[in-house]
Amino acid sequence: MTDSQRSELLKRYLAGEPASALAKELSVHRATVFSFLRRADVQTRYRILTDQDVTAARSMYEAGQSLATIGEHFGVADRTVLNAFRRLAIPTRAQGTNQWSRKPAQ
């Protein structure tokens, strides 16, 4: 990132924009954004899924959406959704599979 991009990132994050949205716009990983923010001594905020979010996420997942898509919807990492499901013993599909990738019976 250029100095002007870092300056803009800092300003926008402090104004309340989510790190994931900023990372996507800058075409960098969220970890890059958080690493920069830590070096700038900025207190980072983390999005936590509420019980209502998890209920909605479960419905989305059962309708066939991926953890990544659901995470994007809620502004969190797919791993955050997975961890919430595991805490509540919500069953998940095996990694690398979903209902859309199954071949139809012949």
C-alpha positions as CSV (number, residue, x, y, z in Angstrom):
1,M,0.0,0.0,0.0
2,T,1.1,3.5,-0.7
3,D,1.4,6.1,2.1
4,S,-1.7,7.9,0.9
5,Q,-3.6,4.5,0.9
6,R,-2.5,3.8,4.5
7,S,-3.5,7.3,5.5
8,E,-6.9,6.9,3.9
9,L,-7.3,3.4,5.4
10,L,-6.6,4.7,8.9
11,K,-9.0,7.6,8.5
12,R,-11.8,5.5,7.2
13,Y,-11.3,2.7,9.8
14,L,-11.4,5.2,12.6
15,A,-14.6,6.6,11.1
16,G,-16.2,3.2,11.5
17,E,-15.7,1.4,8.2
18,P,-15.1,-2.4,8.6
19,A,-11.6,-3.7,8.0
20,S,-12.9,-6.4,5.7
21,A,-14.6,-3.8,3.4
22,L,-11.4,-1.7,3.3
23,A,-9.3,-4.8,2.6
24,K,-11.5,-5.8,-0.3
25,E,-11.4,-2.3,-1.8
26,L,-7.6,-2.2,-1.5
27,S,-7.2,-5.7,-2.8
28,V,-5.3,-6.9,0.3
29,H,-6.0,-9.5,2.9
30,R,-7.8,-8.5,6.1
31,A,-4.7,-9.6,8.0
32,T,-2.7,-6.9,6.2
33,V,-5.2,-4.3,7.3
34,F,-5.1,-5.5,10.9
35,S,-1.3,-5.7,10.8
36,F,-1.1,-2.1,9.7
37,L,-3.6,-0.9,12.3
38,R,-1.7,-2.7,15.1
39,R,1.6,-1.0,13.9
40,A,-0.3,2.3,14.0
41,D,-1.3,1.5,17.6
42,V,-5.0,1.6,16.7
43,Q,-7.4,-0.3,18.9
44,T,-9.1,-2.7,16.5
45,R,-12.7,-3.8,16.8
46,Y,-14.0,-7.2,16.0
47,R,-17.4,-8.1,14.8
48,I,-19.1,-10.7,16.9
49,L,-22.1,-12.6,15.7
50,T,-25.2,-12.2,17.9
51,D,-27.6,-15.1,18.6
52,Q,-29.9,-13.6,16.0
53,D,-27.0,-13.5,13.4
54,V,-26.2,-17.1,14.1
55,T,-29.9,-18.1,13.6
56,A,-30.0,-16.2,10.3
57,A,-26.6,-17.7,9.3
58,R,-27.8,-21.2,10.0
59,S,-30.8,-20.7,7.7
60,M,-28.6,-19.3,5.0
61,Y,-26.2,-22.3,5.4
62,E,-29.0,-24.8,5.3
63,A,-30.3,-23.1,2.1
64,G,-26.9,-24.0,0.6
65,Q,-24.8,-20.9,1.0
66,S,-21.2,-21.3,1.9
67,L,-19.5,-20.2,5.1
68,A,-17.5,-17.7,3.0
69,T,-20.7,-16.2,1.5
70,I,-22.4,-16.0,4.9
71,G,-19.3,-14.4,6.5
72,E,-19.2,-11.8,3.8
73,H,-22.9,-11.1,4.4
74,F,-22.2,-10.4,8.1
75,G,-18.8,-8.7,7.6
76,V,-16.8,-11.5,9.3
77,A,-14.4,-14.2,8.3
78,D,-15.8,-17.6,7.3
79,R,-13.9,-19.0,10.2
80,T,-16.0,-16.8,12.6
81,V,-19.2,-18.3,11.2
82,L,-17.7,-21.8,11.5
83,N,-16.6,-21.2,15.1
84,A,-20.1,-19.9,16.0
85,F,-21.6,-23.1,14.5
86,R,-19.2,-25.3,16.4
87,R,-19.9,-23.6,19.7
88,L,-23.6,-24.4,19.2
89,A,-23.0,-27.9,17.7
90,I,-24.6,-26.9,14.4
91,P,-23.6,-29.5,11.9
92,T,-21.6,-28.4,8.8
93,R,-20.7,-29.9,5.5
94,A,-17.3,-31.5,4.9
95,Q,-14.7,-29.0,3.8
96,G,-14.6,-28.6,0.0
97,T,-18.2,-29.9,-0.5
98,N,-21.6,-28.3,-0.8
99,Q,-24.9,-29.3,-2.3
100,W,-24.2,-27.4,-5.5
101,S,-21.1,-29.4,-6.4
102,R,-22.9,-32.8,-6.3
103,K,-23.4,-34.5,-9.7
104,P,-26.9,-35.4,-10.5
105,A,-27.8,-39.1,-10.5
106,Q,-27.6,-40.7,-13.9
